[in-house]
């Protein structure tokens, strides 16, 4: 029963990442509204996906402008 739950969670996680992958080109091309850009970047920050999308500078910019926030856990 645990393996079914884990595989379902893995599937949902992969589906969620695929959805984020689809937002990346729209973000980069400027197709997203400012609100959607902030939501996308906040999600990237929250899930620590800066490396996956190579959006370190963009994440810093959104945090510095007060559009997003970053919580430091002490290990960084």
Buried (B, 14 or more C-beta within 10 A) or exposed (E): EEEEEEEEEEEEEEEEEEEBEEBBEEBEEEEBEEEEBBBBBBBBBEEEBBEEBEBEEBBBEBBEEEBBEEEEEEEE
